[in-house]
Amino acid sequence: MNRYPRDFRGHGPNPPDARWPGGAKIAVSLVLNYEEGGENNLLHGDAQSEAFLSDIAGAAPWPGMRHWNMESIYDYGARAGFWRLHRLFTERGLPVTIYGVTSALARNPEQVAAMKEAGWEIASHGLKWVDHRDMTEQEEARQIAESFRLHEEVVGAPPQGWYTGRCSMNTVRLTAETRRLAWISDTYDDDLPYWLDCGDHDQLVIPYTLEANDMRFATAPGYITGEQFFQYLKDSFDTLYAEGVEGRAKMFSIGLHNRLIGRPGKIAGLKRFLDYAQSHTGVWFPRRIDIAEHWRKAHPPKRFDRPSRMPRETFVARFGSIFEHSPWIADRAWALELGPAHDCATGLHNALARIFRSASPEERLGVLKAHPDLAGKLAQAKRLTAESTAEQASAALDALTDEERATFQRLNAEYVARHGFPFIIAVRDNTKDSILRAFQTRIANDTATELATACAQVERIAQLRLKDILP
């Protein structure tokens, strides 16, 4: 099967109403990454020092050596930054989700106790704060399992959520396959949660952010002042809040790090934002587990047979009649590069239409000739396909008077004699009277014009049929 795994469709053009509790117009998810004590370090069995997300410009790993300056910056996050943030959030009564590197949590018992006392959610940020990209699948699975074990040992309960961050192409699949997580967040692809179809089960994904994130104090292009961070958060909040007022409520994730936003000059911008956001009504500050529990109740997963995952025989049997009596179109479409984008009516219609449009003139003419006459002899003999029968009934073509039926039969004969194929129109877009008017007008067209018109109508009929059976 020639399949493309990336999902460009998501919720599609009409995302669901989030229906946040209390009619909230926006859900603001505050995430505090706890990585201090889990980063690359010879003390942790790593081959080099850490080089990621610090205030050391152009930092590079030191192979075989400890990096005192880097270590002390991470230490600041645990010793000072965390407590500054802890006071900020607890004094305001704002719940937080911790992305906790498990080995870091094990080395920071006082901070873990403070998180638990505050009622914060402690999710997993992986076993160590290191890159997973070069890990074998087996090693990454081992570390995920060990992270679950150690997390429960240190925190007292297993994590319900997961975000690795420095992940591999296998991370999302491996964490979903544990079937132990209420949510995972190793994606940045939406403003709303969504269900990931994992074959035999559905995994809730709560997308995260790398842009409304204080990591940009340590990356280029990035923030230099707390005011810049505030302004970006405010602009994001204003846009999403306005969408919520319009009935399209979204989620706003904000990513934070103890050693970054915990610095005095940087946290000032965060404080300004919290003042601003809390001055609005209809703002919900949930933990990510709260979002997961709400989404599961308000928007449970809806499973359906996905066209891109069907075997060829099943695919052709299901969609072979979309283009009238022309299963070869579905057969050829199955061989295209299908993916999640084709698991909806619009996407699959595009795939089928591509085959129809690229077919030979003789094949396309055969599709036109496969369509029955409107209110013709096949209809009277009840020999139409189920789709055609329903379509003709929708315009009351199954309940014509004798005079009306005679008119249709005369027009059918004249049209076929002039153009060589039946008169085709998307009946469900019309009424009996508008069909008759189109019939009488189009008979006089030249055949090339009518061929193009008929092909367009065939595609429209197929689109309507697909909308009956797919999202």
Secondary structure as a PSIPRED ss2 file (coil, helix, strand):
# PSIPRED VFORMAT (PSIPRED V4.0)

   1 M C   1.000  0.000  0.000
   2 N C   1.000  0.000  0.000
   3 R E   0.000  0.000  1.000
   4 Y C   1.000  0.000  0.000
   5 P C   1.000  0.000  0.000
   6 R C   1.000  0.000  0.000
   7 D C   1.000  0.000  0.000
   8 F C   1.000  0.000  0.000
   9 R C   1.000  0.000  0.000
  10 G C   1.000  0.000  0.000
  11 H C   1.000  0.000  0.000
  12 G C   1.000  0.000  0.000
  13 P C   1.000  0.000  0.000
  14 N C   1.000  0.000  0.000
  15 P C   1.000  0.000  0.000
  16 P C   1.000  0.000  0.000
  17 D C   1.000  0.000  0.000
  18 A C   1.000  0.000  0.000
  19 R C   1.000  0.000  0.000
  20 W C   1.000  0.000  0.000
  21 P H   0.000  1.000  0.000
  22 G H   0.000  1.000  0.000
  23 G H   0.000  1.000  0.000
  24 A C   1.000  0.000  0.000
  25 K C   1.000  0.000  0.000
  26 I E   0.000  0.000  1.000
  27 A E   0.000  0.000  1.000
  28 V E   0.000  0.000  1.000
  29 S E   0.000  0.000  1.000
  30 L E   0.000  0.000  1.000
  31 V E   0.000  0.000  1.000
  32 L E   0.000  0.000  1.000
  33 N E   0.000  0.000  1.000
  34 Y E   0.000  0.000  1.000
  35 E C   1.000  0.000  0.000
  36 E C   1.000  0.000  0.000
  37 G C   1.000  0.000  0.000
  38 G C   1.000  0.000  0.000
  39 E E   0.000  0.000  1.000
  40 N C   1.000  0.000  0.000
  41 N C   1.000  0.000  0.000
  42 L H   0.000  1.000  0.000
  43 L H   0.000  1.000  0.000
  44 H H   0.000  1.000  0.000
  45 G C   1.000  0.000  0.000
  46 D C   1.000  0.000  0.000
  47 A C   1.000  0.000  0.000
  48 Q E   0.000  0.000  1.000
  49 S C   1.000  0.000  0.000
  50 E C   1.000  0.000  0.000
  51 A C   1.000  0.000  0.000
  52 F C   1.000  0.000  0.000
  53 L C   1.000  0.000  0.000
  54 S C   1.000  0.000  0.000
  55 D C   1.000  0.000  0.000
  56 I C   1.000  0.000  0.000
  57 A C   1.000  0.000  0.000
  58 G C   1.000  0.000  0.000
  59 A C   1.000  0.000  0.000
  60 A C   1.000  0.000  0.000
  61 P C   1.000  0.000  0.000
  62 W C   1.000  0.000  0.000
  63 P E   0.000  0.000  1.000
  64 G C   1.000  0.000  0.000
  65 M C   1.000  0.000  0.000
  66 R C   1.000  0.000  0.000
  67 H C   1.000  0.000  0.000
  68 W H   0.000  1.000  0.000
  69 N H   0.000  1.000  0.000
  70 M H   0.000  1.000  0.000
  71 E H   0.000  1.000  0.000
  72 S H   0.000  1.000  0.000
  73 I H   0.000  1.000  0.000
  74 Y H   0.000  1.000  0.000
  75 D H   0.000  1.000  0.000
  76 Y H   0.000  1.000  0.000
  77 G H   0.000  1.000  0.000
  78 A H   0.000  1.000  0.000
  79 R H   0.000  1.000  0.000
  80 A H   0.000  1.000  0.000
  81 G H   0.000  1.000  0.000
  82 F H   0.000  1.000  0.000
  83 W H   0.000  1.000  0.000
  84 R H   0.000  1.000  0.000
  85 L H   0.000  1.000  0.000
  86 H H   0.000  1.000  0.000
  87 R H   0.000  1.000  0.000
  88 L H   0.000  1.000  0.000
  89 F H   0.000  1.000  0.000
  90 T H   0.000  1.000  0.000
  91 E H   0.000  1.000  0.000
  92 R H   0.000  1.000  0.000
  93 G C   1.000  0.000  0.000
  94 L C   1.000  0.000  0.000
  95 P C   1.000  0.000  0.000
  96 V C   1.000  0.000  0.000
  97 T E   0.000  0.000  1.000
  98 I E   0.000  0.000  1.000
  99 Y E   0.000  0.000  1.000
 100 G E   0.000  0.000  1.000
 101 V C   1.000  0.000  0.000
 102 T H   0.000  1.000  0.000
 103 S H   0.000  1.000  0.000
 104 A H   0.000  1.000  0.000
 105 L H   0.000  1.000  0.000
 106 A H   0.000  1.000  0.000
 107 R C   1.000  0.000  0.000
 108 N C   1.000  0.000  0.000
 109 P H   0.000  1.000  0.000
 110 E H   0.000  1.000  0.000
 111 Q H   0.000  1.000  0.000
 112 V H   0.000  1.000  0.000
 113 A H   0.000  1.000  0.000
 114 A H   0.000  1.000  0.000
 115 M H   0.000  1.000  0.000
 116 K H   0.000  1.000  0.000
 117 E H   0.000  1.000  0.000
 118 A C   1.000  0.000  0.000
 119 G C   1.000  0.000  0.000
 120 W C   1.000  0.000  0.000
 121 E E   0.000  0.000  1.000
 122 I E   0.000  0.000  1.000
 123 A E   0.000  0.000  1.000
 124 S E   0.000  0.000  1.000
 125 H C   1.000  0.000  0.000
 126 G C   1.000  0.000  0.000
 127 L C   1.000  0.000  0.000
 128 K C   1.000  0.000  0.000
 129 W E   0.000  0.000  1.000
 130 V C   1.000  0.000  0.000
 131 D C   1.000  0.000  0.000
 132 H C   1.000  0.000  0.000
 133 R C   1.000  0.000  0.000
 134 D C   1.000  0.000  0.000
 135 M C   1.000  0.000  0.000
 136 T C   1.000  0.000  0.000
 137 E H   0.000  1.000  0.000
 138 Q H   0.000  1.000  0.000
 139 E H   0.000  1.000  0.000
 140 E H   0.000  1.000  0.000
 141 A H   0.000  1.000  0.000
 142 R H   0.000  1.000  0.000
 143 Q H   0.000  1.000  0.000
 144 I H   0.000  1.000  0.000
 145 A H   0.000  1.000  0.000
 146 E H   0.000  1.000  0.000
 147 S H   0.000  1.000  0.000
 148 F H   0.000  1.000  0.000
 149 R H   0.000  1.000  0.000
 150 L H   0.000  1.000  0.000
 151 H H   0.000  1.000  0.000
 152 E H   0.000  1.000  0.000
 153 E H   0.000  1.000  0.000
 154 V H   0.000  1.000  0.000
 155 V H   0.000  1.000  0.000
 156 G C   1.000  0.000  0.000
 157 A C   1.000  0.000  0.000
 158 P C   1.000  0.000  0.000
 159 P C   1.000  0.000  0.000
 160 Q C   1.000  0.000  0.000
 161 G E   0.000  0.000  1.000
 162 W E   0.000  0.000  1.000
 163 Y C   1.000  0.000  0.000
 164 T C   1.000  0.000  0.000
 165 G C   1.000  0.000  0.000
 166 R C   1.000  0.000  0.000
 167 C C   1.000  0.000  0.000
 168 S C   1.000  0.000  0.000
 169 M C   1.000  0.000  0.000
 170 N C   1.000  0.000  0.000
 171 T H   0.000  1.000  0.000
 172 V H   0.000  1.000  0.000
 173 R H   0.000  1.000  0.000
 174 L H   0.000  1.000  0.000
 175 T H   0.000  1.000  0.000
 176 A H   0.000  1.000  0.000
 177 E H   0.000  1.000  0.000
 178 T C   1.000  0.000  0.000
 179 R C   1.000  0.000  0.000
 180 R C   1.000  0.000  0.000
 181 L C   1.000  0.000  0.000
 182 A C   1.000  0.000  0.000
 183 W E   0.000  0.000  1.000
 184 I E   0.000  0.000  1.000
 185 S C   1.000  0.000  0.000
 186 D C   1.000  0.000  0.000
 187 T C   1.000  0.000  0.000
 188 Y C   1.000  0.000  0.000
 189 D C   1.000  0.000  0.000
 190 D C   1.000  0.000  0.000
 191 D C   1.000  0.000  0.000
 192 L C   1.000  0.000  0.000
 193 P C   1.000  0.000  0.000
 194 Y E   0.000  0.000  1.000
 195 W E   0.000  0.000  1.000
 196 L E   0.000  0.000  1.000
 197 D E   0.000  0.000  1.000
 198 C C   1.000  0.000  0.000
 199 G C   1.000  0.000  0.000
 200 D C   1.000  0.000  0.000
 201 H C   1.000  0.000  0.000
 202 D E   0.000  0.000  1.000
 203 Q E   0.000  0.000  1.000
 204 L E   0.000  0.000  1.000
 205 V E   0.000  0.000  1.000
 206 I C   1.000  0.000  0.000
 207 P C   1.000  0.000  0.000
 208 Y C   1.000  0.000  0.000
 209 T C   1.000  0.000  0.000
 210 L C   1.000  0.000  0.000
 211 E C   1.000  0.000  0.000
 212 A C   1.000  0.000  0.000
 213 N E   0.000  0.000  1.000
 214 D H   0.000  1.000  0.000
 215 M H   0.000  1.000  0.000
 216 R H   0.000  1.000  0.000
 217 F H   0.000  1.000  0.000
 218 A C   1.000  0.000  0.000
 219 T C   1.000  0.000  0.000
 220 A C   1.000  0.000  0.000
 221 P C   1.000  0.000  0.000
 222 G C   1.000  0.000  0.000
 223 Y C   1.000  0.000  0.000
 224 I C   1.000  0.000  0.000
 225 T C   1.000  0.000  0.000
 226 G H   0.000  1.000  0.000
 227 E H   0.000  1.000  0.000
 228 Q H   0.000  1.000  0.000
 229 F H   0.000  1.000  0.000
 230 F H   0.000  1.000  0.000
 231 Q H   0.000  1.000  0.000
 232 Y H   0.000  1.000  0.000
 233 L H   0.000  1.000  0.000
 234 K H   0.000  1.000  0.000
 235 D H   0.000  1.000  0.000
 236 S H   0.000  1.000  0.000
 237 F H   0.000  1.000  0.000
 238 D H   0.000  1.000  0.000
 239 T H   0.000  1.000  0.000
 240 L H   0.000  1.000  0.000
 241 Y H   0.000  1.000  0.000
 242 A H   0.000  1.000  0.000
 243 E H   0.000  1.000  0.000
 244 G H   0.000  1.000  0.000
 245 V H   0.000  1.000  0.000
 246 E C   1.000  0.000  0.000
 247 G C   1.000  0.000  0.000
 248 R C   1.000  0.000  0.000
 249 A C   1.000  0.000  0.000
 250 K E   0.000  0.000  1.000
 251 M E   0.000  0.000  1.000
 252 F E   0.000  0.000  1.000
 253 S E   0.000  0.000  1.000
 254 I E   0.000  0.000  1.000
 255 G E   0.000  0.000  1.000
 256 L E   0.000  0.000  1.000
 257 H E   0.000  0.000  1.000
 258 N H   0.000  1.000  0.000
 259 R H   0.000  1.000  0.000
 260 L H   0.000  1.000  0.000
 261 I H   0.000  1.000  0.000
 262 G C   1.000  0.000  0.000
 263 R C   1.000  0.000  0.000
 264 P H   0.000  1.000  0.000
 265 G H   0.000  1.000  0.000
 266 K H   0.000  1.000  0.000
 267 I H   0.000  1.000  0.000
 268 A H   0.000  1.000  0.000
 269 G H   0.000  1.000  0.000
 270 L H   0.000  1.000  0.000
 271 K H   0.000  1.000  0.000
 272 R H   0.000  1.000  0.000
 273 F H   0.000  1.000  0.000
 274 L H   0.000  1.000  0.000
 275 D H   0.000  1.000  0.000
 276 Y H   0.000  1.000  0.000
 277 A H   0.000  1.000  0.000
 278 Q H   0.000  1.000  0.000
 279 S C   1.000  0.000  0.000
 280 H C   1.000  0.000  0.000
 281 T C   1.000  0.000  0.000
 282 G C   1.000  0.000  0.000
 283 V E   0.000  0.000  1.000
 284 W E   0.000  0.000  1.000
 285 F C   1.000  0.000  0.000
 286 P C   1.000  0.000  0.000
 287 R C   1.000  0.000  0.000
 288 R H   0.000  1.000  0.000
 289 I H   0.000  1.000  0.000
 290 D H   0.000  1.000  0.000
 291 I H   0.000  1.000  0.000
 292 A H   0.000  1.000  0.000
 293 E H   0.000  1.000  0.000
 294 H H   0.000  1.000  0.000
 295 W H   0.000  1.000  0.000
 296 R H   0.000  1.000  0.000
 297 K H   0.000  1.000  0.000
 298 A H   0.000  1.000  0.000
 299 H C   1.000  0.000  0.000
 300 P C   1.000  0.000  0.000
 301 P C   1.000  0.000  0.000
 302 K C   1.000  0.000  0.000
 303 R C   1.000  0.000  0.000
 304 F C   1.000  0.000  0.000
 305 D C   1.000  0.000  0.000
 306 R C   1.000  0.000  0.000
 307 P H   0.000  1.000  0.000
 308 S H   0.000  1.000  0.000
 309 R H   0.000  1.000  0.000
 310 M C   1.000  0.000  0.000
 311 P C   1.000  0.000  0.000
 312 R H   0.000  1.000  0.000
 313 E H   0.000  1.000  0.000
 314 T H   0.000  1.000  0.000
 315 F H   0.000  1.000  0.000
 316 V H   0.000  1.000  0.000
 317 A H   0.000  1.000  0.000
 318 R H   0.000  1.000  0.000
 319 F H   0.000  1.000  0.000
 320 G C   1.000  0.000  0.000
 321 S C   1.000  0.000  0.000
 322 I C   1.000  0.000  0.000
 323 F C   1.000  0.000  0.000
 324 E C   1.000  0.000  0.000
 325 H C   1.000  0.000  0.000
 326 S C   1.000  0.000  0.000
 327 P H   0.000  1.000  0.000
 328 W H   0.000  1.000  0.000
 329 I H   0.000  1.000  0.000
 330 A H   0.000  1.000  0.000
 331 D H   0.000  1.000  0.000
 332 R H   0.000  1.000  0.000
 333 A H   0.000  1.000  0.000
 334 W H   0.000  1.000  0.000
 335 A C   1.000  0.000  0.000
 336 L C   1.000  0.000  0.000
 337 E C   1.000  0.000  0.000
 338 L E   0.000  0.000  1.000
 339 G C   1.000  0.000  0.000
 340 P H   0.000  1.000  0.000
 341 A H   0.000  1.000  0.000
 342 H H   0.000  1.000  0.000
 343 D C   1.000  0.000  0.000
 344 C C   1.000  0.000  0.000
 345 A H   0.000  1.000  0.000
 346 T H   0.000  1.000  0.000
 347 G H   0.000  1.000  0.000
 348 L H   0.000  1.000  0.000
 349 H H   0.000  1.000  0.000
 350 N H   0.000  1.000  0.000
 351 A H   0.000  1.000  0.000
 352 L H   0.000  1.000  0.000
 353 A H   0.000  1.000  0.000
 354 R H   0.000  1.000  0.000
 355 I H   0.000  1.000  0.000
 356 F H   0.000  1.000  0.000
 357 R H   0.000  1.000  0.000
 358 S H   0.000  1.000  0.000
 359 A C   1.000  0.000  0.000
 360 S C   1.000  0.000  0.000
 361 P H   0.000  1.000  0.000
 362 E H   0.000  1.000  0.000
 363 E H   0.000  1.000  0.000
 364 R H   0.000  1.000  0.000
 365 L H   0.000  1.000  0.000
 366 G H   0.000  1.000  0.000
 367 V H   0.000  1.000  0.000
 368 L H   0.000  1.000  0.000
 369 K H   0.000  1.000  0.000
 370 A C   1.000  0.000  0.000
 371 H C   1.000  0.000  0.000
 372 P C   1.000  0.000  0.000
 373 D C   1.000  0.000  0.000
 374 L C   1.000  0.000  0.000
 375 A C   1.000  0.000  0.000
 376 G C   1.000  0.000  0.000
 377 K H   0.000  1.000  0.000
 378 L H   0.000  1.000  0.000
 379 A H   0.000  1.000  0.000
 380 Q H   0.000  1.000  0.000
 381 A C   1.000  0.000  0.000
 382 K C   1.000  0.000  0.000
 383 R C   1.000  0.000  0.000
 384 L C   1.000  0.000  0.000
 385 T C   1.000  0.000  0.000
 386 A H   0.000  1.000  0.000
 387 E H   0.000  1.000  0.000
 388 S H   0.000  1.000  0.000
 389 T H   0.000  1.000  0.000
 390 A H   0.000  1.000  0.000
 391 E H   0.000  1.000  0.000
 392 Q H   0.000  1.000  0.000
 393 A H   0.000  1.000  0.000
 394 S H   0.000  1.000  0.000
 395 A C   1.000  0.000  0.000
 396 A C   1.000  0.000  0.000
 397 L C   1.000  0.000  0.000
 398 D C   1.000  0.000  0.000
 399 A C   1.000  0.000  0.000
 400 L C   1.000  0.000  0.000
 401 T C   1.000  0.000  0.000
 402 D H   0.000  1.000  0.000
 403 E H   0.000  1.000  0.000
 404 E H   0.000  1.000  0.000
 405 R H   0.000  1.000  0.000
 406 A H   0.000  1.000  0.000
 407 T H   0.000  1.000  0.000
 408 F H   0.000  1.000  0.000
 409 Q H   0.000  1.000  0.000
 410 R H   0.000  1.000  0.000
 411 L H   0.000  1.000  0.000
 412 N H   0.000  1.000  0.000
 413 A H   0.000  1.000  0.000
 414 E H   0.000  1.000  0.000
 415 Y H   0.000  1.000  0.000
 416 V H   0.000  1.000  0.000
 417 A H   0.000  1.000  0.000
 418 R H   0.000  1.000  0.000
 419 H H   0.000  1.000  0.000
 420 G C   1.000  0.000  0.000
 421 F C   1.000  0.000  0.000
 422 P C   1.000  0.000  0.000
 423 F C   1.000  0.000  0.000
 424 I C   1.000  0.000  0.000
 425 I C   1.000  0.000  0.000
 426 A C   1.000  0.000  0.000
 427 V H   0.000  1.000  0.000
 428 R H   0.000  1.000  0.000
 429 D H   0.000  1.000  0.000
 430 N C   1.000  0.000  0.000
 431 T C   1.000  0.000  0.000
 432 K H   0.000  1.000  0.000
 433 D H   0.000  1.000  0.000
 434 S H   0.000  1.000  0.000
 435 I H   0.000  1.000  0.000
 436 L H   0.000  1.000  0.000
 437 R H   0.000  1.000  0.000
 438 A H   0.000  1.000  0.000
 439 F H   0.000  1.000  0.000
 440 Q H   0.000  1.000  0.000
 441 T H   0.000  1.000  0.000
 442 R H   0.000  1.000  0.000
 443 I C   1.000  0.000  0.000
 444 A C   1.000  0.000  0.000
 445 N C   1.000  0.000  0.000
 446 D C   1.000  0.000  0.000
 447 T H   0.000  1.000  0.000
 448 A H   0.000  1.000  0.000
 449 T H   0.000  1.000  0.000
 450 E H   0.000  1.000  0.000
 451 L H   0.000  1.000  0.000
 452 A H   0.000  1.000  0.000
 453 T H   0.000  1.000  0.000
 454 A H   0.000  1.000  0.000
 455 C H   0.000  1.000  0.000
 456 A H   0.000  1.000  0.000
 457 Q H   0.000  1.000  0.000
 458 V H   0.000  1.000  0.000
 459 E H   0.000  1.000  0.000
 460 R H   0.000  1.000  0.000
 461 I H   0.000  1.000  0.000
 462 A H   0.000  1.000  0.000
 463 Q H   0.000  1.000  0.000
 464 L H   0.000  1.000  0.000
 465 R H   0.000  1.000  0.000
 466 L H   0.000  1.000  0.000
 467 K H   0.000  1.000  0.000
 468 D C   1.000  0.000  0.000
 469 I C   1.000  0.000  0.000
 470 L C   1.000  0.000  0.000
 471 P C   1.000  0.000  0.000
